[in-house]
């Protein structure tokens, strides 16, 4: 997560693009080092991407629990 995407090898660069931590880390790096705010797209995406992943995970968990009927 602390490794800048620009310095990654090509396959790792594309894999990191689908992980929500990448966008959060880029947003924090842009806020701390460049002083950017929420009006910047990368900072905004750093807040939206993890939120979307969280909602999707919660929905998947709810659906799995609904159809499992509590079976361990």
HTML snippet that shows the backbone in 3Dmol.js (N, CA, C, O; Angstrom):
<script src="https://3Dmol.org/build/3Dmol-min.js"></script>
<div id="view" style="width:600px;height:400px;position:relative"></div>
<script>
const pdb = `
ATOM      1  N   UNK A   1       0.815  -1.199   0.000  1.00  0.00           N
ATOM      2  CA  UNK A   1       0.000   0.000   0.000  1.00  0.00           C
ATOM      3  C   UNK A   1       0.855   1.258   0.000  1.00  0.00           C
ATOM      4  O   UNK A   1       0.419   2.288  -0.514  1.00  0.00           O
ATOM      5  N   UNK A   2       2.025   1.209   0.545  1.00  0.00           N
ATOM      6  CA  UNK A   2       2.877   2.405   0.594  1.00  0.00           C
ATOM      7  C   UNK A   2       3.715   2.566  -0.666  1.00  0.00           C
ATOM      8  O   UNK A   2       4.410   3.570  -0.826  1.00  0.00           O
ATOM      9  N   UNK A   3       3.655   1.605  -1.542  1.00  0.00           N
ATOM     10  CA  UNK A   3       4.407   1.632  -2.784  1.00  0.00           C
ATOM     11  C   UNK A   3       3.592   2.394  -3.824  1.00  0.00           C
ATOM     12  O   UNK A   3       2.471   1.980  -4.119  1.00  0.00           O
ATOM     13  N   UNK A   4       4.095   3.480  -4.390  1.00  0.00           N
ATOM     14  CA  UNK A   4       3.322   4.229  -5.386  1.00  0.00           C
ATOM     15  C   UNK A   4       3.008   3.376  -6.614  1.00  0.00           C
ATOM     16  O   UNK A   4       3.848   2.604  -7.075  1.00  0.00           O
ATOM     17  N   UNK A   5       1.823   3.519  -7.124  1.00  0.00           N
ATOM     18  CA  UNK A   5       1.399   2.718  -8.276  1.00  0.00           C
ATOM     19  C   UNK A   5       2.271   2.985  -9.498  1.00  0.00           C
ATOM     20  O   UNK A   5       2.468   2.092 -10.322  1.00  0.00           O
ATOM     21  N   UNK A   6       2.786   4.182  -9.623  1.00  0.00           N
ATOM     22  CA  UNK A   6       3.605   4.534 -10.779  1.00  0.00           C
ATOM     23  C   UNK A   6       4.901   3.728 -10.821  1.00  0.00           C
ATOM     24  O   UNK A   6       5.485   3.566 -11.893  1.00  0.00           O
ATOM     25  N   UNK A   7       5.360   3.223  -9.682  1.00  0.00           N
ATOM     26  CA  UNK A   7       6.617   2.476  -9.620  1.00  0.00           C
ATOM     27  C   UNK A   7       6.414   0.965  -9.705  1.00  0.00           C
ATOM     28  O   UNK A   7       7.389   0.213  -9.687  1.00  0.00           O
ATOM     29  N   UNK A   8       5.178   0.516  -9.795  1.00  0.00           N
ATOM     30  CA  UNK A   8       4.888  -0.918  -9.827  1.00  0.00           C
ATOM     31  C   UNK A   8       5.111  -1.496 -11.221  1.00  0.00           C
ATOM     32  O   UNK A   8       5.024  -0.790 -12.226  1.00  0.00           O
ATOM     33  N   UNK A   9       5.399  -2.798 -11.259  1.00  0.00           N
ATOM     34  CA  UNK A   9       5.461  -3.473 -12.546  1.00  0.00           C
ATOM     35  C   UNK A   9       4.042  -3.557 -13.106  1.00  0.00           C
ATOM     36  O   UNK A   9       3.070  -3.445 -12.359  1.00  0.00           O
ATOM     37  N   UNK A  10       3.924  -3.750 -14.391  1.00  0.00           N
ATOM     38  CA  UNK A  10       2.638  -3.656 -15.081  1.00  0.00           C
ATOM     39  C   UNK A  10       1.565  -4.591 -14.526  1.00  0.00           C
ATOM     40  O   UNK A  10       0.459  -4.118 -14.267  1.00  0.00           O
ATOM     41  N   UNK A  11       1.821  -5.905 -14.322  1.00  0.00           N
ATOM     42  CA  UNK A  11       0.749  -6.758 -13.796  1.00  0.00           C
ATOM     43  C   UNK A  11       0.274  -6.325 -12.399  1.00  0.00           C
ATOM     44  O   UNK A  11      -0.922  -6.345 -12.110  1.00  0.00           O
ATOM     45  N   UNK A  12       1.214  -5.938 -11.546  1.00  0.00           N
ATOM     46  CA  UNK A  12       0.864  -5.507 -10.201  1.00  0.00           C
ATOM     47  C   UNK A  12       0.099  -4.190 -10.227  1.00  0.00           C
ATOM     48  O   UNK A  12      -0.768  -3.959  -9.386  1.00  0.00           O
ATOM     49  N   UNK A  13       0.413  -3.338 -11.176  1.00  0.00           N
ATOM     50  CA  UNK A  13      -0.287  -2.069 -11.331  1.00  0.00           C
ATOM     51  C   UNK A  13      -1.773  -2.310 -11.606  1.00  0.00           C
ATOM     52  O   UNK A  13      -2.628  -1.649 -11.016  1.00  0.00           O
ATOM     53  N   UNK A  14      -2.080  -3.245 -12.494  1.00  0.00           N
ATOM     54  CA  UNK A  14      -3.477  -3.517 -12.840  1.00  0.00           C
ATOM     55  C   UNK A  14      -4.194  -4.250 -11.715  1.00  0.00           C
ATOM     56  O   UNK A  14      -5.380  -4.006 -11.488  1.00  0.00           O
ATOM     57  N   UNK A  15      -3.516  -5.131 -11.014  1.00  0.00           N
ATOM     58  CA  UNK A  15      -4.128  -5.827  -9.883  1.00  0.00           C
ATOM     59  C   UNK A  15      -4.462  -4.835  -8.775  1.00  0.00           C
ATOM     60  O   UNK A  15      -5.531  -4.917  -8.171  1.00  0.00           O
ATOM     61  N   UNK A  16      -3.561  -3.906  -8.507  1.00  0.00           N
ATOM     62  CA  UNK A  16      -3.801  -2.934  -7.448  1.00  0.00           C
ATOM     63  C   UNK A  16      -4.964  -2.003  -7.778  1.00  0.00           C
ATOM     64  O   UNK A  16      -5.560  -1.408  -6.880  1.00  0.00           O
ATOM     65  N   UNK A  17      -5.283  -1.877  -9.041  1.00  0.00           N
ATOM     66  CA  UNK A  17      -6.383  -1.003  -9.456  1.00  0.00           C
ATOM     67  C   UNK A  17      -7.749  -1.484  -9.023  1.00  0.00           C
ATOM     68  O   UNK A  17      -8.690  -0.691  -8.986  1.00  0.00           O
ATOM     69  N   UNK A  18      -7.889  -2.760  -8.694  1.00  0.00           N
ATOM     70  CA  UNK A  18      -9.192  -3.269  -8.264  1.00  0.00           C
ATOM     71  C   UNK A  18      -9.301  -3.384  -6.750  1.00  0.00           C
ATOM     72  O   UNK A  18     -10.332  -3.819  -6.237  1.00  0.00           O
ATOM     73  N   UNK A  19      -8.258  -3.004  -6.034  1.00  0.00           N
ATOM     74  CA  UNK A  19      -8.276  -3.083  -4.580  1.00  0.00           C
ATOM     75  C   UNK A  19      -8.664  -1.731  -3.977  1.00  0.00           C
ATOM     76  O   UNK A  19      -8.128  -0.700  -4.384  1.00  0.00           O
ATOM     77  N   UNK A  20      -9.587  -1.722  -3.017  1.00  0.00           N
ATOM     78  CA  UNK A  20     -10.032  -0.440  -2.461  1.00  0.00           C
ATOM     79  C   UNK A  20      -8.961   0.278  -1.647  1.00  0.00           C
ATOM     80  O   UNK A  20      -8.995   1.503  -1.532  1.00  0.00           O
ATOM     81  N   UNK A  21      -8.014  -0.461  -1.082  1.00  0.00           N
ATOM     82  CA  UNK A  21      -6.973   0.178  -0.272  1.00  0.00           C
ATOM     83  C   UNK A  21      -6.085   1.085  -1.116  1.00  0.00           C
ATOM     84  O   UNK A  21      -5.538   2.067  -0.613  1.00  0.00           O
ATOM     85  N   UNK A  22      -5.944   0.762  -2.380  1.00  0.00           N
ATOM     86  CA  UNK A  22      -5.105   1.560  -3.267  1.00  0.00           C
ATOM     87  C   UNK A  22      -5.617   2.986  -3.359  1.00  0.00           C
ATOM     88  O   UNK A  22      -4.839   3.935  -3.266  1.00  0.00           O
ATOM     89  N   UNK A  23      -6.920   3.141  -3.541  1.00  0.00           N
ATOM     90  CA  UNK A  23      -7.491   4.473  -3.694  1.00  0.00           C
ATOM     91  C   UNK A  23      -7.440   5.256  -2.385  1.00  0.00           C
ATOM     92  O   UNK A  23      -7.198   6.463  -2.392  1.00  0.00           O
ATOM     93  N   UNK A  24      -7.667   4.579  -1.272  1.00  0.00           N
ATOM     94  CA  UNK A  24      -7.559   5.244   0.021  1.00  0.00           C
ATOM     95  C   UNK A  24      -6.146   5.707   0.310  1.00  0.00           C
ATOM     96  O   UNK A  24      -5.940   6.808   0.821  1.00  0.00           O
ATOM     97  N   UNK A  25      -5.175   4.871  -0.017  1.00  0.00           N
ATOM     98  CA  UNK A  25      -3.779   5.232   0.194  1.00  0.00           C
ATOM     99  C   UNK A  25      -3.365   6.386  -0.715  1.00  0.00           C
ATOM    100  O   UNK A  25      -2.671   7.304  -0.277  1.00  0.00           O
ATOM    101  N   UNK A  26      -3.784   6.344  -1.962  1.00  0.00           N
ATOM    102  CA  UNK A  26      -3.480   7.451  -2.880  1.00  0.00           C
ATOM    103  C   UNK A  26      -4.115   8.751  -2.382  1.00  0.00           C
ATOM    104  O   UNK A  26      -3.505   9.817  -2.466  1.00  0.00           O
ATOM    105  N   UNK A  27      -5.335   8.659  -1.866  1.00  0.00           N
ATOM    106  CA  UNK A  27      -6.006   9.854  -1.356  1.00  0.00           C
ATOM    107  C   UNK A  27      -5.256  10.421  -0.162  1.00  0.00           C
ATOM    108  O   UNK A  27      -5.038  11.631  -0.089  1.00  0.00           O
ATOM    109  N   UNK A  28      -4.859   9.571   0.774  1.00  0.00           N
ATOM    110  CA  UNK A  28      -4.113  10.051   1.934  1.00  0.00           C
ATOM    111  C   UNK A  28      -2.761  10.643   1.528  1.00  0.00           C
ATOM    112  O   UNK A  28      -2.328  11.652   2.084  1.00  0.00           O
ATOM    113  N   UNK A  29      -2.105  10.015   0.564  1.00  0.00           N
ATOM    114  CA  UNK A  29      -0.828  10.534   0.084  1.00  0.00           C
ATOM    115  C   UNK A  29      -1.019  11.918  -0.548  1.00  0.00           C
ATOM    116  O   UNK A  29      -0.205  12.817  -0.339  1.00  0.00           O
ATOM    117  N   UNK A  30      -2.086  12.080  -1.314  1.00  0.00           N
ATOM    118  CA  UNK A  30      -2.343  13.376  -1.950  1.00  0.00           C
ATOM    119  C   UNK A  30      -2.723  14.449  -0.930  1.00  0.00           C
ATOM    120  O   UNK A  30      -2.365  15.615  -1.091  1.00  0.00           O
ATOM    121  N   UNK A  31      -3.435  14.062   0.101  1.00  0.00           N
ATOM    122  CA  UNK A  31      -3.810  15.029   1.139  1.00  0.00           C
ATOM    123  C   UNK A  31      -2.587  15.462   1.934  1.00  0.00           C
ATOM    124  O   UNK A  31      -2.370  16.653   2.155  1.00  0.00           O
ATOM    125  N   UNK A  32      -1.790  14.489   2.362  1.00  0.00           N
ATOM    126  CA  UNK A  32      -0.657  14.807   3.237  1.00  0.00           C
ATOM    127  C   UNK A  32       0.512  15.463   2.507  1.00  0.00           C
ATOM    128  O   UNK A  32       1.114  16.403   3.025  1.00  0.00           O
ATOM    129  N   UNK A  33       0.832  14.984   1.330  1.00  0.00           N
ATOM    130  CA  UNK A  33       2.022  15.512   0.660  1.00  0.00           C
ATOM    131  C   UNK A  33       1.731  16.704  -0.250  1.00  0.00           C
ATOM    132  O   UNK A  33       2.587  17.572  -0.421  1.00  0.00           O
ATOM    133  N   UNK A  34       0.549  16.754  -0.827  1.00  0.00           N
ATOM    134  CA  UNK A  34       0.245  17.821  -1.779  1.00  0.00           C
ATOM    135  C   UNK A  34      -0.771  18.830  -1.257  1.00  0.00           C
ATOM    136  O   UNK A  34      -0.960  19.891  -1.851  1.00  0.00           O
ATOM    137  N   UNK A  35      -1.425  18.500  -0.146  1.00  0.00           N
ATOM    138  CA  UNK A  35      -2.404  19.420   0.425  1.00  0.00           C
ATOM    139  C   UNK A  35      -3.695  19.512  -0.359  1.00  0.00           C
ATOM    140  O   UNK A  35      -4.387  20.528  -0.289  1.00  0.00           O
ATOM    141  N   UNK A  36      -4.037  18.466  -1.110  1.00  0.00           N
ATOM    142  CA  UNK A  36      -5.258  18.492  -1.909  1.00  0.00           C
ATOM    143  C   UNK A  36      -6.477  18.285  -1.018  1.00  0.00           C
ATOM    144  O   UNK A  36      -6.368  17.736   0.079  1.00  0.00           O
ATOM    145  N   UNK A  37      -7.634  18.726  -1.494  1.00  0.00           N
ATOM    146  CA  UNK A  37      -8.880  18.593  -0.741  1.00  0.00           C
ATOM    147  C   UNK A  37      -9.870  17.696  -1.466  1.00  0.00           C
ATOM    148  O   UNK A  37      -9.534  17.039  -2.451  1.00  0.00           O
ATOM    149  N   UNK A  38     -11.094  17.681  -0.959  1.00  0.00           N
ATOM    150  CA  UNK A  38     -12.135  16.816  -1.511  1.00  0.00           C
ATOM    151  C   UNK A  38     -12.535  17.192  -2.938  1.00  0.00           C
ATOM    152  O   UNK A  38     -13.176  16.396  -3.625  1.00  0.00           O
ATOM    153  N   UNK A  39     -12.174  18.373  -3.385  1.00  0.00           N
ATOM    154  CA  UNK A  39     -12.516  18.751  -4.762  1.00  0.00           C
ATOM    155  C   UNK A  39     -11.663  18.029  -5.791  1.00  0.00           C
ATOM    156  O   UNK A  39     -11.989  18.037  -6.978  1.00  0.00           O
ATOM    157  N   UNK A  40     -10.574  17.404  -5.355  1.00  0.00           N
ATOM    158  CA  UNK A  40      -9.712  16.635  -6.249  1.00  0.00           C
ATOM    159  C   UNK A  40     -10.318  15.250  -6.471  1.00  0.00           C
ATOM    160  O   UNK A  40     -10.800  14.626  -5.525  1.00  0.00           O
ATOM    161  N   UNK A  41     -10.297  14.774  -7.701  1.00  0.00           N
ATOM    162  CA  UNK A  41     -10.928  13.496  -8.037  1.00  0.00           C
ATOM    163  C   UNK A  41     -10.284  12.320  -7.307  1.00  0.00           C
ATOM    164  O   UNK A  41     -10.999  11.427  -6.853  1.00  0.00           O
ATOM    165  N   UNK A  42      -8.972  12.293  -7.180  1.00  0.00           N
ATOM    166  CA  UNK A  42      -8.318  11.152  -6.545  1.00  0.00           C
ATOM    167  C   UNK A  42      -8.647  11.084  -5.059  1.00  0.00           C
ATOM    168  O   UNK A  42      -8.758   9.991  -4.504  1.00  0.00           O
ATOM    169  N   UNK A  43      -8.802  12.224  -4.410  1.00  0.00           N
ATOM    170  CA  UNK A  43      -9.191  12.237  -3.000  1.00  0.00           C
ATOM    171  C   UNK A  43     -10.646  11.794  -2.863  1.00  0.00           C
ATOM    172  O   UNK A  43     -10.979  11.009  -1.975  1.00  0.00           O
ATOM    173  N   UNK A  44     -11.493  12.288  -3.725  1.00  0.00           N
ATOM    174  CA  UNK A  44     -12.906  11.898  -3.704  1.00  0.00           C
ATOM    175  C   UNK A  44     -13.054  10.403  -3.955  1.00  0.00           C
ATOM    176  O   UNK A  44     -13.840   9.730  -3.289  1.00  0.00           O
ATOM    177  N   UNK A  45     -12.288   9.883  -4.926  1.00  0.00           N
ATOM    178  CA  UNK A  45     -12.335   8.454  -5.235  1.00  0.00           C
ATOM    179  C   UNK A  45     -11.811   7.630  -4.063  1.00  0.00           C
ATOM    180  O   UNK A  45     -12.267   6.508  -3.842  1.00  0.00           O
ATOM    181  N   UNK A  46     -10.865   8.174  -3.319  1.00  0.00           N
ATOM    182  CA  UNK A  46     -10.338   7.496  -2.152  1.00  0.00           C
ATOM    183  C   UNK A  46     -11.359   7.332  -1.054  1.00  0.00           C
ATOM    184  O   UNK A  46     -11.213   6.452  -0.207  1.00  0.00           O
ATOM    185  N   UNK A  47     -12.388   8.155  -1.046  1.00  0.00           N
ATOM    186  CA  UNK A  47     -13.479   8.009  -0.075  1.00  0.00           C
ATOM    187  C   UNK A  47     -14.612   7.149  -0.630  1.00  0.00           C
ATOM    188  O   UNK A  47     -15.249   6.407   0.117  1.00  0.00           O
ATOM    189  N   UNK A  48     -14.859   7.244  -1.904  1.00  0.00           N
ATOM    190  CA  UNK A  48     -15.984   6.534  -2.511  1.00  0.00           C
ATOM    191  C   UNK A  48     -15.688   5.043  -2.710  1.00  0.00           C
ATOM    192  O   UNK A  48     -16.538   4.205  -2.409  1.00  0.00           O
ATOM    193  N   UNK A  49     -14.517   4.708  -3.204  1.00  0.00           N
ATOM    194  CA  UNK A  49     -14.208   3.310  -3.522  1.00  0.00           C
ATOM    195  C   UNK A  49     -14.295   2.384  -2.303  1.00  0.00           C
ATOM    196  O   UNK A  49     -14.932   1.336  -2.406  1.00  0.00           O
ATOM    197  N   UNK A  50     -13.692   2.712  -1.161  1.00  0.00           N
ATOM    198  CA  UNK A  50     -13.847   1.824  -0.002  1.00  0.00           C
ATOM    199  C   UNK A  50     -15.292   1.747   0.503  1.00  0.00           C
ATOM    200  O   UNK A  50     -15.727   0.711   1.006  1.00  0.00           O
ATOM    201  N   UNK A  51     -16.023   2.847   0.364  1.00  0.00           N
ATOM    202  CA  UNK A  51     -17.429   2.836   0.783  1.00  0.00           C
ATOM    203  C   UNK A  51     -18.244   1.892  -0.088  1.00  0.00           C
ATOM    204  O   UNK A  51     -19.072   1.134   0.417  1.00  0.00           O
ATOM    205  N   UNK A  52     -18.014   1.937  -1.381  1.00  0.00           N
ATOM    206  CA  UNK A  52     -18.734   1.036  -2.294  1.00  0.00           C
ATOM    207  C   UNK A  52     -18.378  -0.420  -1.999  1.00  0.00           C
ATOM    208  O   UNK A  52     -19.260  -1.278  -1.971  1.00  0.00           O
ATOM    209  N   UNK A  53     -17.093  -0.703  -1.779  1.00  0.00           N
ATOM    210  CA  UNK A  53     -16.678  -2.068  -1.447  1.00  0.00           C
ATOM    211  C   UNK A  53     -17.333  -2.539  -0.162  1.00  0.00           C
ATOM    212  O   UNK A  53     -17.752  -3.692  -0.068  1.00  0.00           O
ATOM    213  N   UNK A  54     -17.425  -1.663   0.829  1.00  0.00           N
ATOM    214  CA  UNK A  54     -18.039  -2.024   2.105  1.00  0.00           C
ATOM    215  C   UNK A  54     -19.512  -2.351   1.924  1.00  0.00           C
ATOM    216  O   UNK A  54     -20.003  -3.339   2.471  1.00  0.00           O
ATOM    217  N   UNK A  55     -20.216  -1.533   1.164  1.00  0.00           N
ATOM    218  CA  UNK A  55     -21.636  -1.779   0.915  1.00  0.00           C
ATOM    219  C   UNK A  55     -21.828  -3.093   0.161  1.00  0.00           C
ATOM    220  O   UNK A  55     -22.728  -3.866   0.488  1.00  0.00           O
ATOM    221  N   UNK A  56     -20.998  -3.352  -0.839  1.00  0.00           N
ATOM    222  CA  UNK A  56     -21.107  -4.613  -1.584  1.00  0.00           C
ATOM    223  C   UNK A  56     -20.848  -5.824  -0.683  1.00  0.00           C
ATOM    224  O   UNK A  56     -21.534  -6.840  -0.791  1.00  0.00           O
ATOM    225  N   UNK A  57     -19.866  -5.713   0.197  1.00  0.00           N
ATOM    226  CA  UNK A  57     -19.573  -6.814   1.119  1.00  0.00           C
ATOM    227  C   UNK A  57     -20.726  -7.031   2.096  1.00  0.00           C
ATOM    228  O   UNK A  57     -21.067  -8.173   2.404  1.00  0.00           O
ATOM    229  N   UNK A  58     -21.322  -5.959   2.581  1.00  0.00           N
ATOM    230  CA  UNK A  58     -22.465  -6.085   3.489  1.00  0.00           C
ATOM    231  C   UNK A  58     -23.661  -6.715   2.788  1.00  0.00           C
ATOM    232  O   UNK A  58     -24.349  -7.555   3.368  1.00  0.00           O
ATOM    233  N   UNK A  59     -23.913  -6.318   1.550  1.00  0.00           N
ATOM    234  CA  UNK A  59     -25.005  -6.922   0.784  1.00  0.00           C
ATOM    235  C   UNK A  59     -24.756  -8.404   0.526  1.00  0.00           C
ATOM    236  O   UNK A  59     -25.669  -9.221   0.645  1.00  0.00           O
ATOM    237  N   UNK A  60     -23.522  -8.750   0.173  1.00  0.00           N
ATOM    238  CA  UNK A  60     -23.194 -10.160  -0.054  1.00  0.00           C
ATOM    239  C   UNK A  60     -23.367 -10.968   1.227  1.00  0.00           C
ATOM    240  O   UNK A  60     -23.876 -12.088   1.190  1.00  0.00           O
ATOM    241  N   UNK A  61     -22.948 -10.411   2.355  1.00  0.00           N
ATOM    242  CA  UNK A  61     -23.097 -11.101   3.631  1.00  0.00           C
ATOM    243  C   UNK A  61     -24.564 -11.286   3.981  1.00  0.00           C
ATOM    244  O   UNK A  61     -24.961 -12.352   4.451  1.00  0.00           O
ATOM    245  N   UNK A  62     -25.371 -10.259   3.757  1.00  0.00           N
ATOM    246  CA  UNK A  62     -26.801 -10.355   4.051  1.00  0.00           C
ATOM    247  C   UNK A  62     -27.471 -11.412   3.179  1.00  0.00           C
ATOM    248  O   UNK A  62     -28.299 -12.184   3.662  1.00  0.00           O
ATOM    249  N   UNK A  63     -27.114 -11.449   1.894  1.00  0.00           N
ATOM    250  CA  UNK A  63     -27.703 -12.454   1.000  1.00  0.00           C
ATOM    251  C   UNK A  63     -27.278 -13.867   1.386  1.00  0.00           C
ATOM    252  O   UNK A  63     -28.096 -14.788   1.377  1.00  0.00           O
ATOM    253  N   UNK A  64     -26.029 -14.036   1.717  1.00  0.00           N
ATOM    254  CA  UNK A  64     -25.546 -15.363   2.115  1.00  0.00           C
ATOM    255  C   UNK A  64     -26.226 -15.808   3.396  1.00  0.00           C
ATOM    256  O   UNK A  64     -26.653 -16.957   3.504  1.00  0.00           O
ATOM    257  N   UNK A  65     -26.332 -14.919   4.363  1.00  0.00           N
ATOM    258  CA  UNK A  65     -26.992 -15.277   5.618  1.00  0.00           C
ATOM    259  C   UNK A  65     -28.469 -15.548   5.427  1.00  0.00           C
ATOM    260  O   UNK A  65     -29.032 -16.399   6.116  1.00  0.00           O
ATOM    261  N   UNK A  66     -29.104 -14.850   4.515  1.00  0.00           N
ATOM    262  CA  UNK A  66     -30.533 -15.056   4.269  1.00  0.00           C
ATOM    263  C   UNK A  66     -30.805 -16.441   3.676  1.00  0.00           C
ATOM    264  O   UNK A  66     -31.777 -17.101   4.044  1.00  0.00           O
ATOM    265  N   UNK A  67     -29.949 -16.870   2.763  1.00  0.00           N
ATOM    266  CA  UNK A  67     -30.181 -18.147   2.088  1.00  0.00           C
ATOM    267  C   UNK A  67     -29.560 -19.341   2.798  1.00  0.00           C
ATOM    268  O   UNK A  67     -29.838 -20.481   2.428  1.00  0.00           O
ATOM    269  N   UNK A  68     -28.731 -19.113   3.800  1.00  0.00           N
ATOM    270  CA  UNK A  68     -28.159 -20.216   4.565  1.00  0.00           C
ATOM    271  C   UNK A  68     -29.080 -20.678   5.682  1.00  0.00           C
ATOM    272  O   UNK A  68     -28.928 -21.802   6.162  1.00  0.00           O
ATOM    273  N   UNK A  69     -30.010 -19.873   6.105  1.00  0.00           N
ATOM    274  CA  UNK A  69     -30.954 -20.186   7.190  1.00  0.00           C
ATOM    275  C   UNK A  69     -30.217 -20.564   8.471  1.00  0.00           C
ATOM    276  O   UNK A  69     -30.684 -21.424   9.218  1.00  0.00           O
ATOM    277  N   UNK A  70     -29.095 -19.948   8.730  1.00  0.00           N
ATOM    278  CA  UNK A  70     -28.398 -20.173   9.979  1.00  0.00           C
ATOM    279  C   UNK A  70     -27.659 -21.478  10.076  1.00  0.00           C
ATOM    280  O   UNK A  70     -27.283 -21.875  11.179  1.00  0.00           O
ATOM    281  N   UNK A  71     -27.431 -22.163   8.983  1.00  0.00           N
ATOM    282  CA  UNK A  71     -26.696 -23.428   8.993  1.00  0.00           C
ATOM    283  C   UNK A  71     -25.210 -23.106   9.118  1.00  0.00           C
ATOM    284  O   UNK A  71     -24.674 -22.299   8.357  1.00  0.00           O
ATOM    285  N   UNK A  72     -24.554 -23.741  10.080  1.00  0.00           N
ATOM    286  CA  UNK A  72     -23.124 -23.496  10.244  1.00  0.00           C
ATOM    287  C   UNK A  72     -22.393 -24.264   9.215  1.00  0.00           C
ATOM    288  O   UNK A  72     -21.165 -24.210   9.161  1.00  0.00           O
TER     289      UNK A  72
END
`;
const viewer = $3Dmol.createViewer("view");
viewer.addModel(pdb, "pdb");
viewer.setStyle({}, {cartoon: {color: "spectrum"}});
viewer.zoomTo();
viewer.render();
</script>
